[in-house]
């Protein structure tokens, strides 16, 4: 039996053992998944060991897409979850949930939305920089005496949870929204614009800038912003850049210790500036 929901893409990052790749292809076949992406694999997916362990999943193995970066693997996806056994530290501790709680959200997306589950290399897992490209972090609870799971085992648990939930066609309290979540490539462009705008007004500066921006990304990504909402955030970023330009223009010597006074801000007219920038026909911020 095949669920009505669009199956998630499975993304393996820098996998070191060919047997794990083959085993993942096999379990994907078990549960009706067919999109396998390999990011800079150290192991050879065409090796004898990979093919042997793939069993009837050899077609999935043969058709696997190999890319050089995680961004290439998820750029066209709308909702992406990473996986990790490590949930400690400022980047991770408020960023995770169980497979059941998070994967149920895949079923609340409009039809045709592409999702992905990302798994890191066997010895180390995903780096913080890679986690920041994903919306949230799946953590599989295990016993403290031996918490480490084999890569293929972790993939199996996540796929099974998705399949089980998809068969039930879980009805969440929140109604399904017809407007799509923009692809990761558009979301990343929005975050880059927002980050540079916040840097321009010195909201982001110093050694804590990176962790603060991560918190902002997490805050926004939890809301799963749709296309129009991402356009609003593009507009916000655009206005932040304009404010930074005005501050530089009217106070060339401003620095991190200075904040504009009410009197100085009277020189800045955002409404007039926005009208000049938008023009009669307006612009689409997502195209910036």
Secondary structure, DSSP 8 states (H G I E B T S, - for coil): ---SS---EEEEES---HHHHHHHHHHHHHTT---EEEES-SS-TTSHHHHHHHGGGHHHHHT-EEESSHHHHHTT-SEEEEE-S---STTTTTSEE-HHHHHGGGGGS-TT--EEEEE--TTT---HHHHTTSSEEE-----GGG----HHHHHHHHHHHHHHHHHHT---SS---SS-B--HHHHHHHHHHHHHHHHHTTSS-STTHHHHHHHHHHHHHHTT-BHHHHHHHHHHHHHHHHHHHHHHHH-TT--TT----HHHHTT--HHHHHHHHHTTT---GGG-
